[in-house]
Every structure is written in structure tokens, then in C-alpha cells.
Amino acid sequence: MATDHVTIGDSSTIFQAKIKLRSKLRSIVISHPFEQSIELSFRLKEFIQGLGSSSTRFALFPLKMGGFFPQGHEPQYLSHITNDDRFEISFPVMSSDFYYTPSKLAIASLEASLRKGTQLFYLSPPVLKDSKKRHLNQLAMILVPGLGFSKQGNRIGRGQGHYDRVLSNYSGIKIGLCYESHLREDHEIIKEDHDQRVDFIVTNKQVINCQFA
């Protein structure tokens, strides 16, 4: 049965279909993931800079954005963002709608572990003395992880529903990040009423404006 024929009312079928799709996406082997992550990080930085030049809303620096700590299957996108003082990146606390800015030392430690292939990933940031608490309405944009996205902005996430809850209360720009190989046809993404779309998708190959896809 094609996933676009799954009915919203059949919760058991939807649950199983999402598990199957997540398993399929996790099984995709990424060739040269570090190089692809560098390409994505550079493309993301260029895109954000372009937003700053096209709108006064994003012209104030440091530009505050919400990010995420990448897990093993997700692009390590931080390299070109965290080394630029024009950007302030905060990370989510999974039990609330707040984001925190960990120290640059904590981010540098995270990046070093990712380069070495160490599986050191945080669900919540290390909240240190110099961490700053950011409300959602203080963030100009939120970078959103996903196992897969469609060009129309639909997303299959990690399975906990955290980002759907957060994004439902957020009116800023939502940017999905994924490898090019994790783009799916829209009918493959099982959609439910609570699922939140992103406005743009940045991959290692392109930037997609989901409004016009």
C-alpha cells in the first residue's frame, strides 16, 4: 500500500508506516559524510547571509538562531556557523520551549568529537555559567533536523514530536537540514494534523524554497 493512501484515522497504520520510513532513511549510506556536511554548512551560511542582505529583519548581528546537536545520521552543519561572530546559535532543551546558548568551548568540544567520529551527542545543551536563555520569539530562525524532507516542506522527524510541538508556537523562519539523498517525494512523507512544515530546506547540493516547490 502506497504511503499516500494512509488515512489519518488509522493511527496504528500511520505509526507502523513511519517506523518503516525511518528505518529506510536510517539505512541510507552517506558517502563522504564529512565532506557533504562541510558543503551543507557552507551553503547554509551563504543562504543566511543572503537573508540578511534581503531583509532588515535579519540584518542585525549577531543573528540569533536555534540549532540542534546532530545525531549520527544527521549532517554536522556547525563548522561555518559557530566560527562566525555574526551568528549566535542556541540549542533546545527538550523538556521546554526554551533554547540555550552554550559556551563556545562546549561547541568546539562537540565539533572536535564529531570530526573524530566519536558518538558524543547531546539531546540538551550543556548549560554552563555563561549560557544565555533564549525564548522562541527571540530567534530569527530555527534549524530543524529530520530523517527526511519533501521539497514541499513536509518532514519525517526523529519520532519524539519535540520539533512539531515547538514549531507549532513559532512564527519565524524554519529551515530543514538534510543530505540530498534524504529528500523524498511528498507522497512518501506520512502527514498528520500536528506535523509542522519547514519554509526552506538546505542540503549539500541546493537550497529549496518550499513555498514554490
N, C-alpha and C positions, 0 to 999 in steps of 0.2 A: 504494500500500500504506500503510495507516494505521501511524503510528509505534508504536502499542501492540502491533502484531503483529511488531515487530522482535525477533528471537531473540538472546539473549545470545551464543550461539555464533558468530553470523555477524558477526565483528569488522569486516569490510570494509563491510558494510551499515550497521552502527551508526556507524562513522566518517563515512560519507557522509551519513547522516541527521542527525548532529549538526552537520556543516558546513552543511547546508541550513537547519536550525533557527536556527543562529547568524546566518546571513546574513539570514534573515527577521526576526529580532529586531532586528538592527542597522539594518534598513531602516525601522523604525517611526519616524515623525517625531513628536517630542515638541513639542507646542505650549506655549509659555511655559515652557521648561525651568527657568529660574532661579526663577520663582515656585513651580513644582511642587517644586523642590529645597528651597526655604525651608519649604514646607508639610511636607515629609517630615522635615526636620531638626527642626522644632518638635514634630511628632508623636513622633519618636524620643526627644527629650529628655523629653517628658511620660511616655512609656512607661517609660523608665529610672528616672525619679523614682518612678513607681508601683511598680516592683520594689523600690526602696529602702524604701518605706513598708510593703511587704507581707512583707519577709523581712529578718531581721537579717544575712543573708549579704551583702546589698547595701546595708546601712545605713552602712558605714564609708566615709568620704570622705578623700582623693579615691578615687572608684571607678575601678579600673583596667580598661580595656577595650582590645581590639585592634581597629584600624580598617584602612582601606585608602585609598590615594591614588586618587581617582576618575579613570577614563578618560573619554573623550569621550562615551560613550553611557550613563554611569552617573550617578546623582544626586549632586550636590555637597552632601553632607549635613552638612558640617562646621560650618556657621555657628553653630548653637545649642549645639554641644558644646564646641568649642575655646575659647569665650569664657566658660566656666563653670569656676571653680576647683574645683568638686566632682568634676570628671571629669578623669581622666588618660588620654589616648588615645595608644596606641603603634601603630607601623606595622611591617608584616612585612619581614623580609629574605628575599628569595625563595629563597635557597640554604640556608636553615636553618629550624629551628623557633623561632627567637628573634624577638622583637619589640623595637623600639627606640622611645623617646620622643624625637623631635627637639625642638629649642628652639621656643618659641612664636613667635620671629621667623621661623623657617623655615615654620611653619604659616601665619602671617599672609601671608608672601610667596606661598605656594601659593594661599591664598584670593583674594588680590588678582589673581593671574593668571587664576584661574577666572572672576572677575567680568568681567574684560576680554575673556574669550573666548580667551585665549592657551592654546595647546596645550602647557602645561608640566605634565607628569605624571611622577611617579616610580614605577618598579617597586619600588625600595627607598628608604628614607628617607635624607635627608642626615644622616649620623652625625657630629654635632658634639661638641665637648668636653663639653657639658652633657647629652648623650644618656645615657639610662639603659637598661640591658639588662633585658628582662623575659622570663622563661620563661613558657611557656604556662600552667603551673599557678598563676601569679601574676595571671592575667587572669580577672576575674569573668565576662566575656562577650567574644565576638568578633563584630564586624560583618562580614558576608560579602557580597561583591559577586556579581552574577550577571546574565547577559543576560536570564534569565527564571526564574521560580519557579512552582511549583504551590502551591495552598493547603495541600496535604499536606506541604509542606516539601522537595519534590524541586527540583533546581536544574540549570540548564544554565549552565556557567561560561565562563570566558574561553578554555578549551581547553588549558591547560598542566598542569592537575591539581594545582597547588600547594595550593589550599584543601582538596581532598579528602585529600591527604596530611597536612596539618596537623590538620584536624578529626578524622581517624581516631584521633589521640592526645590529643584534648581532651575533657574531661568537663563543661566549663562550658556556659553558655547560648550558643547560636548564633543570631544574628539576621540574616536576609537582608534586604537593602535593594534596592528597585527601584521604578520608576514603576508606577502602577496598570495602565497599558497593557501592561506586560510580564508580567503574571500570565497563566499558561497553564493549560489543563485538564491534569490529571495525566497523561493518556494521551499528551499531546504531548511530555512530557519523557522522553527516552530514558534508561533507567536501567541502570546496570551495577553489578557487585558492589562496586566500590571507591567509588562515588558516596556522598557524605555528605549527609544531610538537615539542614535547619535546624529550630530549635524554634519560632521566630516569624518573621514577615515584616512589615516596616514599609514601607508605601507612602505616597504623598502623600495617600491617602484613608482608610486604615484600618490597624489592627494585627491580624494574624491569628495565633491560637494554633494551630499546625499539628497539635497533638495531637487537637484537637476538630474539625478541618475535615472 
